């Protein structure tokens, strides 16, 4: 084998963390540019001697170790960046690198140049994605309070950090340029890692709280200011240049920023407008934009600023609410954040060599500087929060949240080390201190902050105890654009009017992953103006998702809609929904079914995790819950001259009474015709006065005494409903006599094509329905829908019927309140209303399921026989 051409590299020791100890290590490092891939291990040469195989091995080891640490730290809810940095520290000279075979075989010095180059390329594209998903207009939207809090949280630690570093400069900055060291120390101590902060807020369920919104607003202001200060620091820290050269660096940087916003941004907006609706951008456009990222990085690196600054500014120039941003994130995010970005944090850990920490005095002083600066950030943030009348606990929690580190500060420390303004000892201590501080944020905030739930006056947790004309607060949950039309149709069926208003909280449920978009959307969807006007800037959300709610609010009367976004893992998302329902005093949560209708009318599963989410909300909700199975509800009634034909299947129990309470609002809608079908066993029926008796109208079928707990509540509920709807020709009432579950199913199948919407109570663990539905529960496919809802949604049932399954929030107080309401309403009914129902039973009581009893006056209930 011919001797390859050798290239001498002398500057390698200045950028790596290995300290020369032997004469051989103090010599030059040689490598062959032609030794990329090996000729195979059978040639007697180790593949690790070549750059490509060893690079692949290094990436694989870093990813595997990082994933293992992420799993180990998951119970402690620590952000992923901590696992990535710790992985680098373990793989580097601090732990495993102490073994010569490991250091020379797996992470030799000659291979780190390639590893760090690829890692910085990943960092370049990550910061480009951060810029794409960040809206610069947020500085105006978040208000003065967030700007002042962010300013105080940066100024005080910067002054403390630079001041204490200046006092102890002889001990902590050895053999480095002291003035630039002070600036880099102050900057690294004053920044907040915005992407890590977003992830932490989502993990501890504070993203939708007032504290979370303030933390995100202040964090994005801090992040943008940090990049500006980094550019200025790089400009003034070029100690080998003249003042004129530094001025040229500053002016060139300003020119690049101006070009990005006044030339590139208009071009990107124009490209967004040219993309047809529903289509994506071309591969050529994506390629041009991605090439622009590297070009922007090369330009800023050429003019004296770091390349990451150019990529970040270039990302800010791309509008974050158009198809360009959507396509870029979809194509880049998984690869960049899942593979390339961990390399950067791992290389930061590889650079962290604890063996260089030899001075206990320097360690103690550096830790003291870090602690004082962190306390300064907490104190400054808390004081400004108190100035704006925030509670002390929230202000203190906000101060700890603003101490989140992990991205910008690591970048600043790496740049400072590359510029030789930080030595290895200072770099190692600052990296470890940042990791420790970030690890403390979650446990400290969760122990200090006690979220005050405004539960005072939260009594109307279900519809039955609410007055018919009272305002109803409804939590409408959607997973995507396909859920929106049916949810709007259901709200419209509830007939919101000025006399009977409905306040809707439209909640977009987004799964939280390690992707940057799902973390950054937390801020974009919780800004004050975005929430008020329904303009959600998240590229993870469909642009038309909340605009449909906004358009409905504008054209409908009596409805107010507030868009919200909840971002959590599906495993804990039910906690967010329940906390939001408590915070908003909701009376009803409406959930979409986990299956959607296909083109042929069947149902396909969207995500199995959605089903588990619905089950958890049903079991832990602080108010009533409804599950909507949409099979054409949004299309029904939209054509001129058509309406909604609904049926309510009543078996008895609190869930069925809650369904009646919802139907009571529907019947006020002139486009809705409703029929209540009550299922009774023959032994439960007892006729009143004979309908054949002249001049004596019969009474409704009742049962002597209370055959089961709550039977009187059922009777009073139906009587009140009929009394309220006397004279409404679009309301009907029917009784069906059945003996068992088989007859119930036969009766439901007989009427399946007569209605477009069925409303049923979940009837879960309800004693009233057990004799008629006991057999159905044993082979139920969807227990979360209850036995009757499961029958209606079965695959062999009609494919054009939508189903609303209602579960009532029941407490002793709620039951007592419902009883009192029913009793008082019964006392208020005129005597003629109590006697205004005739029994019209033409069938033999001993007949089968087809036996049907129609109750009511035709003029009152519009029953045609």
PyMOL commands that set and color helices and strands:
alter all, ss='L'
color gray80, all
select helices_A, chain A and resi 12-15+41-43+47-49+51-74+80-91+96-98+100-105+109-132+138-141+143-167+169-172+178-190+194-203+210-236+243-274+283-303+307-316+323-351+354-356+360-387+392-401+408-418+424-448+481-493+516-524+528-533+545-555+573-584+608-620+654-666+682-684+711-724+741-750+752-754+767-778+783-793+812-828+831-834+858-861
alter helices_A, ss='H'
color red, helices_A
select strands_A, chain A and resi 6-9+29-32+472-478+502-511+559-568+588-592+595-597+603-605+624-629+644-650+672-680+731-737+757-761+802-807+839-840+852-855
alter strands_A, ss='S'
color yellow, strands_A
deselect
rebuild
show_as cartoon
